Amino acid sequence: MNKIFLVFIISIFGGCFQILDLETPPKAIKGFLDLSTAQMNSEEVVKLDGEWEFYWNRFLYSGKSDQTNKNTDFIYSKVPGNWNGEIVNGKELPGYGYGTYRLKLILPEGNDTFALKTPDLATSYRIWFNGELLTENGFISDKAETFKPQFLVGISYIRNPKLENEIVVEIANFAHVKGGFWESMRIGTNKGIHDFREKKFGFDLFLTGSLLIMGIYHIGLFSLRRNDRSSLWLGVFCFIMIVRTLTTGERLLFSYFPDINFEFGLKLEYLSFFLATPVFSMFLNSLYPEEFKSKPLKIILFSSSIFILLVFFSFVNIYSRSAIPYQLVTVSSLIYGITALVKGSIRKREGAFVALIGFLVLFATIINDILYANVVINTAQLSPFGLFVFIFSQAFLLSIRFSKAFFNVELLSQDLSKTNVAYSRFVPKEFLSFLQKQNITDVMLGDQIQKDMTILFSDIRSFTELSENMNPEENFNFINEYLSLMNPIIRKYNGFIDKYIGDAIMALFPESPDDAMNAAIEMINSLKEFNEKRISESKVPIKIGIGIHTGSLMLGTVGDSERMEGTVISDAVNLASRIEGLTKVYGALIVASEITLYNLKHPEKYKFRFLGKVAVKGKKDPAPIFEVFESDEDQTKNKKADSKVHFELAINAFFKGEKESALKIFEEIFAVNNSDMAAFHYIQNCKTSKNIEIHED
């Protein structure tokens, strides 16, 4: 397992080095860079690093500066770098101020399509190419009152380059503690620069998406298992690093929202840095509390809180000075974290070695970011990548941990599972669930709950006649064979058996009437195959009727302290049973109440027709009922579907007392489909002038 993880790390690092563009480019010397021999093909991108001319407190092209003296009063300044600490006229420069960087550049011949990859400079700028304004970011000024900072990374396309060219970058900074040429500017062909930026954007977007998925995943794990706080802190850490990825590097946040408030954006950047260390420390403490002690954790939390509050309650000119002091806190915390993981590895803590490898990668990338932020090295922001590797290591460990946990649970609960399975054969687990009981031992006499459900009654037609031709053993075998066919179908559609009444089944569907309807249809269809088998064995095929009704019912326990059972009490159960009995009257396979059809999510999926009404004892209004003929033989089903409109017209005519008109329609329907027993039943009633409403006996 550990070897697999190490191979993954090595392969990821190989791809990362390609993205970083670590090849050593030509360097500018004394404000001059010769790229005439550079192979600037469509893929080549060159950094304009080295010594640039630097003019302090002067804009060479903006304002009222005297351009005739632009070749005097300058120093050579290293790019990329800050102007902080540069010596001009014997004085050390502060971070606040303004100035101009100038570079003479010779480009290769044979190519007139060049572009610049412009970084975010501290903290507003204008770029001129051969005296022509190329692009600007924010608003430069020699006064803090009129200056406007902005971070916006972009591409500037060069028109009509010469053999020898001049790049002038005017920078003003009255916001950040560091001023100057923070990052490398790059030049290349239009395609090369565009592809380079797309790769950088793609890398940041990939990290953002990966961290988002991992963050949601670990927060989700915590919501399911609240006692494991390591998932919470790791998920929060992922979201913090998402903010950092969006506000550093290619600064996606500023690219997509260029008008965002500079102060707000910078606060997000600093907060993501100041929050990362304490949250990550809490994560390590939750994983390995005996190695990552509480006392050092409290010191880290207290120190970090000071810097976090500083960001919240001060301005950029104050809290931007706190980055370097906090880097010491971060490095100290990282070193302590490595020490804790080394101890955990030595003590054989679960997953400590893999976590150590991932943490070392994260440590290396954070050190890189610190050096990069202080312009010691010129690479890129890599801490999100390091986090990605570390989180992958944790996901790797999580899979191992869950596998072991599941294995142990299976061993420990094997006997209990067998016992629960045995109980569930007599008391449905759904019944316990509705009573909010974990085990059968928790059930008390009188426990009850009221709930809306759909009731399904199923009964074998003429079972008494069938049973008379079988001995007791054959009777039991037949019933069990039939129930073994029907019960899995009921469970398949989220139902459970409440009770068996001889050959009859009473099932409850708590989630949706659609479940009961689909179960009924599949029960009829499965019965057809069951009958084919019986016919092949020279046995009589069987028929069943199914009644379905939806309503409120009471589930509970009845009996006494020595003998009790679960049962359902409701007039909805009585009506469902009554509807099942009407399947014999109408020769229907499935009959459902109107309220059941009304609550179906997709009633258009089923073929049904209005049959009439059934009056129930204790109810003022009779209940409308419908035949569901979805499972009829294809020929019969098609004929019923074709005659549905006329059939229901005849029903309405019958209830209006227009018996002759109804009789004529029913006879026409029966003439076309002599298997339509409902039509035949109404014909008999029309002729005898009986009321079709069926009342309780």
C-alpha positions as CSV (number, residue, x, y, z in Angstrom):
1,M,0.0,0.0,0.0
2,N,2.8,2.4,0.9
3,K,4.6,1.7,-2.3
4,I,1.5,2.5,-4.3
5,F,1.2,5.8,-2.6
6,L,4.9,6.7,-3.2
7,V,4.6,5.9,-6.9
8,F,1.6,8.3,-7.0
9,I,3.7,11.1,-5.3
10,I,6.6,10.6,-7.8
11,S,4.3,10.7,-10.8
12,I,2.5,13.8,-9.6
13,F,5.7,15.7,-8.9
14,G,6.9,14.9,-12.4
15,G,3.9,16.6,-13.8
16,C,4.2,19.5,-11.4
17,F,7.8,20.3,-12.6
18,Q,6.5,20.6,-16.1
19,I,3.9,23.1,-15.0
20,L,6.4,25.2,-13.0
21,D,8.5,25.9,-16.1
22,L,11.8,25.6,-14.1
23,E,14.2,25.9,-17.1
24,T,16.8,28.7,-16.6
25,P,16.1,31.5,-19.1
26,P,18.4,34.2,-20.4
27,K,19.0,37.0,-17.8
28,A,18.9,40.8,-18.4
29,I,22.3,42.5,-17.6
30,K,22.6,46.2,-17.0
31,G,19.0,46.8,-18.3
32,F,19.6,44.9,-21.5
33,L,18.3,41.5,-22.6
34,D,19.3,40.0,-25.9
35,L,16.8,37.3,-27.1
36,S,17.9,37.5,-30.8
37,T,19.2,33.9,-30.6
38,A,16.3,32.6,-28.6
39,Q,14.3,29.9,-30.3
40,M,10.9,31.5,-29.6
41,N,8.7,29.1,-31.4
42,S,5.0,28.8,-30.8
43,E,5.6,27.0,-27.4
44,E,8.6,29.0,-26.1
45,V,8.0,31.5,-23.3
46,V,10.9,33.5,-21.8
47,K,11.1,35.2,-18.5
48,L,12.3,38.8,-18.6
49,D,14.3,38.4,-15.4
50,G,17.5,40.1,-14.4
51,E,18.8,43.6,-14.0
52,W,16.4,46.4,-15.0
53,E,16.9,50.1,-14.9
54,F,15.0,51.5,-11.9
55,Y,14.0,55.2,-11.5
56,W,12.8,56.0,-8.0
57,N,10.0,58.6,-7.7
58,R,9.8,59.0,-11.4
59,F,7.2,58.0,-14.1
60,L,9.1,58.1,-17.4
61,Y,6.0,58.3,-19.6
62,S,3.1,59.2,-17.3
63,G,2.6,62.6,-15.7
64,K,5.0,65.5,-16.2
65,S,8.3,63.6,-15.9
66,D,11.3,64.9,-18.0
67,Q,11.8,62.0,-20.5
68,T,15.0,63.6,-21.8
69,N,16.8,62.6,-18.6
70,K,15.5,59.1,-18.5
71,N,19.0,57.7,-19.0
72,T,20.2,59.3,-15.8
73,D,19.5,59.0,-12.0
74,F,18.7,55.3,-12.0
75,I,20.0,52.1,-10.4
76,Y,19.9,48.5,-11.6
77,S,17.3,46.5,-9.7
78,K,16.8,42.8,-9.7
79,V,13.5,41.6,-11.3
80,P,11.6,39.9,-9.9
81,G,12.1,41.5,-6.5
82,N,10.9,44.3,-4.2
83,W,12.3,47.8,-4.2
84,N,12.2,47.7,-0.4
85,G,15.8,48.1,0.8
86,E,17.2,49.4,-2.5
87,I,19.7,52.2,-2.0
88,V,19.0,55.4,-4.0
89,N,21.1,58.5,-3.3
90,G,22.4,56.9,-0.1
91,K,18.9,56.2,1.3
92,E,17.1,52.9,1.7
93,L,13.8,52.8,-0.1
94,P,10.6,52.1,1.8
95,G,7.7,49.9,0.5
96,Y,5.5,53.0,-0.2
97,G,6.2,55.1,-3.2
98,Y,6.5,54.9,-7.0
99,G,9.0,54.4,-9.7
100,T,9.8,53.0,-13.1
101,Y,11.5,49.9,-14.4
102,R,13.0,50.0,-17.9
103,L,14.5,47.2,-20.0
104,K,16.0,47.3,-23.5
105,L,15.0,44.1,-25.3
106,I,16.3,42.6,-28.6
107,L,13.8,40.2,-30.1
108,P,14.5,37.5,-32.7
109,E,13.8,38.3,-36.3
110,G,11.2,36.6,-38.4
111,N,8.3,36.9,-36.0
112,D,6.1,39.9,-35.5
113,T,3.5,38.4,-33.2
114,F,4.6,38.7,-29.6
115,A,2.7,39.0,-26.3
116,L,3.6,39.7,-22.6
117,K,2.3,37.7,-19.7
118,T,1.8,40.5,-17.2
119,P,1.9,39.6,-13.5
120,D,0.4,41.4,-10.5
121,L,2.9,44.0,-9.5
122,A,2.8,45.9,-6.2
123,T,0.2,47.3,-6.5
124,S,-0.7,49.3,-9.6
125,Y,1.1,49.8,-12.8
126,R,1.3,50.9,-16.4
127,I,3.3,49.0,-19.1
128,W,4.7,50.8,-22.1
129,F,6.2,49.1,-25.1
130,N,8.2,51.4,-27.4
131,G,6.4,54.4,-26.0
132,E,2.9,53.0,-26.6
133,L,0.7,52.2,-23.6
134,L,0.2,48.5,-23.6
135,T,-1.8,47.8,-20.4
136,E,-2.5,49.1,-16.9
137,N,-3.7,47.7,-13.7
138,G,-5.3,49.9,-11.0
139,F,-4.4,53.6,-11.2
140,I,-0.8,54.8,-10.7
141,S,-0.2,58.1,-9.0
142,D,2.6,59.9,-7.2
143,K,0.1,60.6,-4.3
144,A,-1.6,58.1,-2.0
145,E,-4.9,60.0,-2.3
146,T,-5.3,59.4,-6.0
147,F,-3.7,56.0,-6.2
148,K,-5.8,52.9,-6.7
149,P,-4.4,49.4,-6.1
150,Q,-5.5,46.3,-8.1
151,F,-4.5,42.7,-8.7
152,L,-5.2,41.6,-12.2
153,V,-3.1,39.1,-14.1
154,G,-3.4,39.3,-17.9
155,I,-1.9,39.1,-21.4
156,S,-0.8,42.1,-23.4
157,Y,-0.3,41.8,-27.1
158,I,2.6,43.6,-28.8
159,R,2.0,45.3,-32.1
160,N,4.9,46.1,-34.5
161,P,7.9,45.1,-32.5
162,K,11.3,46.3,-33.6
163,L,14.7,44.6,-33.5
164,E,15.6,46.7,-30.4
165,N,12.7,47.5,-28.1
166,E,12.0,49.2,-24.9
167,I,9.7,48.0,-22.1
168,V,8.8,50.5,-19.4
169,V,6.9,49.5,-16.3
170,E,5.6,52.3,-14.1
171,I,4.6,51.1,-10.6
172,A,3.0,52.9,-7.7
173,N,2.3,51.4,-4.3
174,F,0.7,53.1,-1.3
175,A,-1.1,50.0,0.0
176,H,1.1,47.0,0.6
177,V,4.2,46.9,2.8
178,K,6.2,45.5,-0.2
179,G,6.5,47.5,-3.4
180,G,8.0,46.7,-6.8
181,F,8.3,44.0,-9.4
182,W,7.0,41.0,-7.4
183,E,6.8,38.4,-10.1
184,S,8.4,37.5,-13.4
185,M,7.1,39.0,-16.7
186,R,7.2,36.6,-19.6
187,I,7.4,37.2,-23.4
188,G,6.6,34.8,-26.2
189,T,4.5,34.3,-29.3
190,N,0.8,35.0,-29.0
191,K,0.1,31.3,-29.0
192,G,2.9,30.5,-26.6
193,I,1.8,33.1,-24.0
194,H,-1.9,32.1,-24.4
195,D,-1.1,28.4,-23.9
196,F,1.1,29.2,-20.9
197,R,-1.6,31.1,-19.2
198,E,-4.2,28.5,-20.0
199,K,-2.0,25.9,-18.4
200,K,-1.6,28.0,-15.2
201,F,-5.3,28.7,-15.1
202,G,-6.1,25.0,-15.7
203,F,-3.7,24.0,-12.9
204,D,-5.4,26.4,-10.5
205,L,-8.9,25.3,-11.6
206,F,-7.9,21.7,-11.2
207,L,-6.6,22.3,-7.7
208,T,-9.7,24.3,-6.8
209,G,-12.1,21.6,-8.1
210,S,-10.1,18.8,-6.4
211,L,-10.1,20.6,-3.1
212,L,-13.8,21.4,-3.4
213,I,-14.7,17.8,-3.9
214,M,-12.4,16.6,-1.1
215,G,-13.7,19.3,1.2
216,I,-17.3,18.4,0.6
217,Y,-16.5,14.7,1.0
218,H,-14.8,15.1,4.4
219,I,-17.5,17.5,5.7
220,G,-20.0,14.9,4.6
221,L,-18.1,12.2,6.5
222,F,-18.2,14.4,9.6
223,S,-22.0,14.9,9.3
224,L,-22.4,11.2,9.3
225,R,-19.9,10.5,12.0
226,R,-19.8,13.4,14.4
227,N,-17.4,11.8,16.9
228,D,-14.6,11.8,14.2
229,R,-13.5,15.5,14.2
230,S,-10.5,14.8,11.9
231,S,-12.8,14.8,8.9
232,L,-14.3,18.2,9.9
233,W,-10.9,19.9,10.3
234,L,-9.6,18.4,7.1
235,G,-12.7,19.5,5.2
236,V,-12.5,23.0,6.6
237,F,-8.8,23.1,5.7
238,C,-9.7,22.2,2.1
239,F,-12.0,25.2,1.9
240,I,-9.4,27.5,3.3
241,M,-6.9,26.4,0.7
242,I,-9.6,26.9,-2.0
243,V,-9.7,30.6,-0.9
244,R,-5.9,30.7,-1.0
245,T,-5.8,29.2,-4.5
246,L,-8.3,31.7,-5.7
247,T,-6.4,34.7,-4.3
248,T,-2.8,33.7,-5.2
249,G,-1.0,32.4,-8.2
250,E,-3.2,33.3,-11.2
251,R,-5.6,35.1,-8.8
252,L,-8.7,33.5,-10.3
253,L,-10.9,35.5,-7.9
254,F,-9.6,38.8,-9.3
255,S,-9.7,37.6,-12.9
256,Y,-13.4,36.7,-12.7
257,F,-14.3,39.6,-10.5
258,P,-11.9,42.4,-11.6
259,D,-13.9,45.1,-9.7
260,I,-13.7,43.3,-6.4
261,N,-12.5,45.6,-3.5
262,F,-8.7,45.3,-3.2
263,E,-8.8,45.5,0.6
264,F,-11.4,42.7,0.8
265,G,-9.5,40.5,-1.7
266,L,-6.2,40.9,0.2
267,K,-7.9,40.2,3.5
268,L,-9.1,36.9,2.1
269,E,-5.6,36.0,1.0
270,Y,-4.0,36.8,4.4
271,L,-6.9,35.1,6.3
272,S,-6.4,31.9,4.2
273,F,-2.8,31.9,5.3
274,F,-3.4,32.7,8.9
275,L,-6.2,30.2,9.3
276,A,-4.5,27.3,7.6
277,T,-2.0,26.6,10.3
278,P,-4.3,26.4,13.3
279,V,-7.0,24.4,11.4
280,F,-4.4,22.0,10.2
281,S,-2.9,21.7,13.7
282,M,-6.3,20.8,15.0
283,F,-6.6,18.1,12.3
284,L,-3.3,16.5,13.4
285,N,-4.2,16.8,17.0
286,S,-7.5,15.0,16.4
287,L,-5.7,12.2,14.5
288,Y,-2.7,11.7,16.9
289,P,-3.5,13.4,20.2
290,E,-0.8,11.6,22.1
291,E,1.9,12.8,19.6
292,F,0.5,16.2,18.8
293,K,-0.1,17.4,22.3
294,S,-2.8,19.9,23.4
295,K,-0.4,22.4,25.0
296,P,1.6,23.2,21.8
297,L,-1.8,23.2,20.0
298,K,-3.1,25.9,22.4
299,I,0.1,28.0,21.7
300,I,-0.5,27.7,18.0
301,L,-4.1,28.7,18.3
302,F,-3.4,31.7,20.5
303,S,-0.6,32.9,18.2
304,S,-2.7,32.5,15.1
305,S,-5.7,34.3,16.8
306,I,-3.6,37.4,17.2
307,F,-2.7,37.6,13.5
308,I,-6.3,36.7,12.4
309,L,-7.7,39.5,14.6
310,L,-5.1,41.9,13.1
311,V,-6.4,41.2,9.6
312,F,-10.0,41.7,10.7
313,F,-9.5,45.0,12.6
314,S,-6.7,46.7,10.7
315,F,-5.8,47.9,7.2
316,V,-3.5,46.4,4.6
317,N,-0.6,48.8,5.5
318,I,-0.6,47.2,9.0
319,Y,-1.5,43.5,8.6
320,S,0.7,43.1,5.4
321,R,3.7,43.6,7.7
322,S,2.7,40.5,9.7
323,A,3.3,37.9,7.0
324,I,7.0,37.3,7.8
325,P,6.5,37.0,11.6
326,Y,3.6,34.5,11.0
327,Q,5.8,32.5,8.6
328,L,7.9,31.7,11.7
329,V,4.8,30.4,13.5
330,T,3.9,28.3,10.4
331,V,7.3,26.8,10.0
332,S,7.5,26.0,13.8
333,S,4.1,24.4,13.6
334,L,5.1,22.3,10.5
335,I,8.3,21.1,12.2
336,Y,6.3,20.1,15.3
337,G,3.8,18.4,13.1
338,I,6.6,16.4,11.3
339,T,8.0,15.5,14.7
340,A,4.5,14.2,15.9
341,L,4.1,12.1,12.7
342,V,7.6,10.7,13.0
343,K,6.7,9.6,16.6
344,G,3.4,8.2,15.3
345,S,5.3,6.2,12.7
346,I,7.7,4.8,15.2
347,R,4.9,3.9,17.5
348,K,3.1,2.2,14.6
349,R,0.0,4.4,14.7
350,E,-2.4,3.6,12.0
351,G,-1.6,5.5,8.8
352,A,1.1,7.6,10.4
353,F,3.8,6.7,7.9
354,V,1.7,7.5,4.8
355,A,0.5,10.7,6.6
356,L,4.2,11.6,7.2
357,I,5.0,11.2,3.5
358,G,2.1,13.4,2.5
359,F,2.9,15.9,5.2
360,L,6.5,16.2,4.0
361,V,5.3,17.0,0.5
362,L,3.0,19.7,2.0
363,F,5.9,21.0,4.2
364,A,8.1,21.3,1.1
365,T,5.5,23.2,-0.8
366,I,4.7,25.6,2.0
367,I,8.4,26.4,2.5
368,N,8.5,27.0,-1.3
369,D,5.6,29.4,-1.0
370,I,7.3,31.3,1.9
371,L,10.5,31.7,-0.1
372,Y,8.6,32.6,-3.2
373,A,6.5,35.2,-1.4
374,N,9.8,36.8,-0.1
375,V,11.3,36.7,-3.7
376,V,14.1,34.3,-2.5
377,I,13.2,31.8,-5.3
378,N,11.2,32.2,-8.5
379,T,8.9,29.2,-8.8
380,A,5.1,29.4,-8.1
381,Q,2.6,29.0,-5.3
382,L,2.6,25.3,-4.6
383,S,0.9,24.8,-1.2
384,P,-2.5,23.9,-2.8
385,F,-0.7,21.1,-4.7
386,G,1.0,19.9,-1.5
387,L,-2.4,19.9,0.2
388,F,-3.9,17.9,-2.6
389,V,-1.1,15.3,-2.1
390,F,-1.6,15.2,1.6
391,I,-5.4,14.9,1.3
392,F,-4.9,12.1,-1.2
393,S,-2.8,10.3,1.5
394,Q,-5.6,10.8,4.0
395,A,-8.2,9.4,1.5
396,F,-5.9,6.5,1.0
397,L,-5.7,5.9,4.7
398,L,-9.4,6.4,5.1
399,S,-10.2,3.6,2.7
400,I,-7.9,1.3,4.7
401,R,-9.4,2.4,8.0
402,F,-13.0,1.9,6.8
403,S,-12.1,-1.5,5.4
404,K,-10.7,-2.6,8.8
405,A,-13.6,-1.1,10.6
406,F,-16.1,-2.8,8.5
407,F,-14.3,-6.1,8.9
408,N,-14.3,-5.8,12.7
409,V,-17.9,-4.7,12.8
410,E,-18.8,-7.8,10.8
411,L,-17.0,-10.1,13.2
412,L,-18.4,-8.5,16.3
413,S,-22.0,-8.3,15.0
414,Q,-22.2,-11.7,13.4
415,D,-24.2,-13.3,16.2
416,L,-26.4,-10.2,16.6
417,S,-27.1,-10.1,12.9
418,K,-28.2,-13.7,12.9
419,T,-30.5,-13.0,15.8
420,N,-32.0,-9.9,14.2
421,V,-32.6,-11.9,11.0
422,A,-34.4,-14.5,12.9
423,Y,-36.6,-11.9,14.7
424,S,-37.3,-10.1,11.4
425,R,-38.9,-13.3,10.1
426,F,-41.6,-12.8,12.7
427,V,-41.6,-9.0,13.3
428,P,-40.8,-6.9,10.3
429,K,-37.8,-4.6,10.9
430,E,-39.8,-1.8,9.3
431,F,-42.4,-2.2,12.1
432,L,-39.6,-1.6,14.6
433,S,-38.3,1.3,12.7
434,F,-41.7,3.1,12.7
435,L,-42.0,2.5,16.4
436,Q,-38.5,4.1,16.7
437,K,-37.1,0.9,18.3
438,Q,-33.6,-0.4,17.6
439,N,-34.3,-3.9,18.8
440,I,-37.2,-6.2,19.5
441,T,-36.3,-6.1,23.2
442,D,-37.2,-2.4,23.3
443,V,-40.8,-2.9,22.1
444,M,-43.4,-2.4,24.9
445,L,-47.1,-3.2,25.0
446,G,-49.1,-0.2,23.7
447,D,-46.3,1.3,21.6
448,Q,-48.0,2.9,18.6
449,I,-47.6,5.5,15.9
450,Q,-49.9,7.1,13.3
451,K,-48.8,7.3,9.7
452,D,-50.1,7.6,6.2
453,M,-49.4,4.5,4.1
454,T,-50.7,2.5,1.2
455,I,-52.3,-0.9,2.0
456,L,-52.2,-3.8,-0.4
457,F,-54.5,-6.8,0.1
458,S,-53.9,-9.9,-2.0
459,D,-56.0,-13.1,-2.0
460,I,-56.1,-16.3,-4.0
461,R,-59.5,-16.9,-5.7
462,S,-61.3,-20.1,-4.7
463,F,-58.5,-21.2,-2.4
464,T,-60.9,-23.4,-0.4
465,E,-61.7,-25.5,-3.4
466,L,-58.0,-25.8,-4.1
467,S,-57.1,-26.8,-0.6
468,E,-59.8,-29.5,-0.5
469,N,-57.8,-31.4,-3.2
470,M,-54.6,-31.3,-1.2
471,N,-53.4,-32.9,2.0
472,P,-52.1,-30.7,4.8
473,E,-48.4,-31.1,3.7
474,E,-49.3,-30.2,0.1
475,N,-51.3,-27.2,1.4
476,F,-48.4,-25.8,3.3
477,N,-46.0,-26.4,0.5
478,F,-48.3,-24.7,-1.9
479,I,-48.8,-21.7,0.3
480,N,-45.1,-21.3,1.0
481,E,-44.2,-21.7,-2.7
482,Y,-46.8,-19.0,-3.6
483,L,-45.7,-16.6,-0.8
484,S,-42.0,-17.1,-1.7
485,L,-42.9,-15.8,-5.1
486,M,-44.9,-12.8,-3.9
487,N,-43.0,-11.6,-0.8
488,P,-39.7,-10.6,-2.6
489,I,-41.7,-8.5,-5.0
490,I,-43.3,-6.6,-2.1
491,R,-39.9,-6.0,-0.5
492,K,-38.4,-5.0,-3.8
493,Y,-40.8,-2.0,-3.9
494,N,-40.2,-0.8,-0.3
495,G,-43.1,-2.7,1.2
496,F,-43.3,-5.1,4.1
497,I,-45.7,-7.8,5.1
498,D,-47.9,-6.9,8.0
499,K,-49.6,-10.2,8.3
500,Y,-50.7,-13.4,6.5
501,I,-54.3,-14.3,6.7
502,G,-54.3,-17.8,5.4
503,D,-53.6,-17.5,1.7
504,A,-54.1,-13.7,1.9
505,I,-51.3,-11.1,2.2
506,M,-51.6,-7.7,3.8
507,A,-48.7,-5.5,2.9
508,L,-47.9,-1.9,3.8
509,F,-46.0,0.6,1.6
510,P,-44.9,3.6,3.7
511,E,-43.0,5.6,1.0
512,S,-45.3,6.0,-2.0
513,P,-48.4,4.6,-3.6
514,D,-46.3,4.0,-6.7
515,D,-44.5,1.3,-4.8
516,A,-47.7,-0.6,-4.1
517,M,-48.9,-0.2,-7.7
518,N,-45.7,-1.4,-9.2
519,A,-45.6,-4.3,-6.8
520,A,-49.2,-5.3,-7.6
521,I,-48.4,-5.2,-11.4
522,E,-45.3,-7.3,-11.0
523,M,-47.1,-9.8,-8.7
524,I,-49.7,-10.4,-11.4
525,N,-47.0,-10.7,-14.1
526,S,-45.0,-13.2,-12.0
527,L,-48.1,-15.2,-11.3
528,K,-48.4,-15.9,-15.1
529,E,-45.0,-17.6,-15.1
530,F,-46.0,-19.4,-11.9
531,N,-49.1,-20.7,-13.6
532,E,-47.2,-21.9,-16.6
533,K,-45.1,-24.1,-14.3
534,R,-48.3,-25.4,-12.6
535,I,-49.9,-26.2,-16.0
536,S,-46.7,-28.1,-17.1
537,E,-47.1,-30.1,-13.9
538,S,-50.8,-30.8,-14.7
539,K,-51.9,-28.6,-11.8
540,V,-54.7,-26.1,-11.8
541,P,-53.6,-22.5,-12.4
542,I,-54.5,-20.0,-9.8
543,K,-55.9,-16.5,-9.9
544,I,-55.5,-13.7,-7.4
545,G,-57.2,-10.3,-6.8
546,I,-55.4,-7.3,-5.4
547,G,-57.0,-4.3,-3.6
548,I,-55.0,-1.1,-2.9
549,H,-56.0,1.9,-0.8
550,T,-54.1,4.8,0.8
551,G,-54.9,6.3,4.1
552,S,-54.0,7.0,7.7
553,L,-53.5,4.1,10.0
554,M,-52.2,3.2,13.5
555,L,-49.3,0.8,13.9
556,G,-48.8,-0.6,17.3
557,T,-48.7,-3.6,19.7
558,V,-51.7,-5.3,21.2
559,G,-52.1,-8.2,23.6
560,D,-50.8,-8.5,27.2
561,S,-47.4,-8.7,28.9
562,E,-47.0,-12.4,28.1
563,R,-48.2,-12.4,24.5
564,M,-48.4,-9.5,22.1
565,E,-48.1,-8.8,18.4
566,G,-47.8,-6.0,16.1
567,T,-50.9,-4.9,14.2
568,V,-52.5,-2.2,12.2
569,I,-55.8,-0.5,13.2
570,S,-57.7,1.7,10.8
571,D,-60.8,2.0,8.6
572,A,-58.3,2.4,5.7
573,V,-57.4,-1.3,6.2
574,N,-61.0,-2.3,6.2
575,L,-61.6,-0.4,2.9
576,A,-58.5,-2.0,1.3
577,S,-59.8,-5.4,2.2
578,R,-63.2,-4.5,0.9
579,I,-61.7,-3.3,-2.4
580,E,-59.8,-6.6,-2.8
581,G,-63.1,-8.4,-2.4
582,L,-64.6,-6.3,-5.3
583,T,-62.0,-7.8,-7.7
584,K,-64.2,-10.9,-7.7
585,V,-67.3,-8.8,-8.5
586,Y,-65.8,-7.0,-11.4
587,G,-63.5,-9.8,-12.6
588,A,-60.6,-7.4,-12.2
589,L,-57.0,-8.3,-11.3
590,I,-56.2,-5.0,-9.5
591,V,-58.7,-2.5,-8.0
592,A,-57.4,0.7,-6.4
593,S,-59.2,3.6,-4.6
594,E,-59.3,7.1,-6.0
595,I,-57.1,8.5,-3.3
596,T,-54.4,6.0,-4.2
597,L,-54.4,7.0,-7.9
598,Y,-54.5,10.7,-6.9
599,N,-51.3,10.3,-4.9
600,L,-49.4,8.5,-7.6
601,K,-46.3,10.5,-8.8
602,H,-46.8,9.4,-12.4
603,P,-50.4,8.1,-12.9
604,E,-50.0,8.3,-16.7
605,K,-47.7,5.3,-16.5
606,Y,-50.7,3.0,-15.7
607,K,-53.8,2.0,-17.6
608,F,-56.9,2.3,-15.4
609,R,-60.6,3.1,-15.7
610,F,-63.4,4.2,-13.3
611,L,-65.4,1.2,-11.9
612,G,-67.9,2.8,-9.5
613,K,-68.1,3.5,-5.8
614,V,-68.0,1.5,-2.7
615,A,-69.8,2.6,0.5
616,V,-68.0,1.9,3.7
617,K,-69.6,1.5,7.1
618,G,-69.1,4.7,9.1
619,K,-68.3,6.8,6.1
620,K,-70.8,9.3,4.7
621,D,-69.6,9.4,1.1
622,P,-68.9,6.2,-0.9
623,A,-65.3,5.8,-2.1
624,P,-64.7,5.9,-5.9
625,I,-62.7,2.8,-7.1
626,F,-60.8,2.1,-10.3
627,E,-59.7,-1.0,-12.2
628,V,-56.0,-1.1,-13.0
629,F,-55.7,-3.3,-16.1
630,E,-52.0,-2.8,-16.8
631,S,-51.3,-6.5,-16.2
632,D,-54.2,-7.9,-18.3
633,E,-53.3,-9.9,-21.4
634,D,-52.3,-7.6,-24.2
635,Q,-55.4,-8.2,-26.3
636,T,-57.7,-7.6,-23.3
637,K,-55.7,-4.6,-22.2
638,N,-55.9,-3.0,-25.6
639,K,-59.6,-3.5,-25.8
640,K,-60.2,-2.0,-22.4
641,A,-58.0,1.0,-23.3
642,D,-59.9,1.5,-26.5
643,S,-63.3,1.4,-24.7
644,K,-62.2,3.4,-21.6
645,V,-63.9,6.6,-22.6
646,H,-67.2,4.9,-23.5
647,F,-67.0,2.7,-20.5
648,E,-66.8,5.6,-18.1
649,L,-69.5,7.5,-20.0
650,A,-71.7,4.5,-19.4
651,I,-70.8,4.5,-15.7
652,N,-71.8,8.1,-15.4
653,A,-75.0,7.5,-17.2
654,F,-75.7,4.6,-14.9
655,F,-75.3,6.7,-11.8
656,K,-77.5,9.4,-13.2
657,G,-80.3,6.8,-13.6
658,E,-80.0,6.6,-17.4
659,K,-80.0,2.8,-17.3
660,E,-81.1,2.3,-20.9
661,S,-78.4,4.5,-22.3
662,A,-75.8,2.9,-20.1
663,L,-77.0,-0.6,-21.0
664,K,-76.6,0.1,-24.7
665,I,-73.0,1.2,-24.3
666,F,-72.1,-1.7,-22.0
667,E,-73.5,-4.2,-24.4
668,E,-71.5,-2.6,-27.2
669,I,-68.3,-2.9,-25.1
670,F,-69.1,-6.5,-24.1
671,A,-69.8,-7.5,-27.7
672,V,-66.3,-6.4,-28.7
673,N,-64.7,-7.8,-25.5
674,N,-66.6,-10.7,-24.0
675,S,-63.9,-11.1,-21.3
676,D,-64.8,-7.7,-19.8
677,M,-66.5,-8.9,-16.7
678,A,-67.1,-5.4,-15.3
679,A,-69.1,-4.5,-18.4
680,F,-71.1,-7.8,-18.0
681,H,-71.7,-7.0,-14.3
682,Y,-73.2,-3.6,-15.2
683,I,-75.3,-5.1,-18.0
684,Q,-76.9,-7.4,-15.4
685,N,-77.4,-4.5,-13.0
686,C,-78.9,-2.3,-15.7
687,K,-81.4,-5.1,-16.6
688,T,-82.4,-5.7,-13.1
689,S,-82.3,-1.9,-12.2
690,K,-80.1,-2.5,-9.2
691,N,-78.0,0.1,-7.7
692,I,-74.3,-0.6,-8.3
693,E,-73.2,1.0,-5.1
694,I,-72.0,-1.8,-2.9
695,H,-72.6,-1.3,0.8
696,E,-71.3,-3.1,3.9
697,D,-73.3,-6.1,4.9
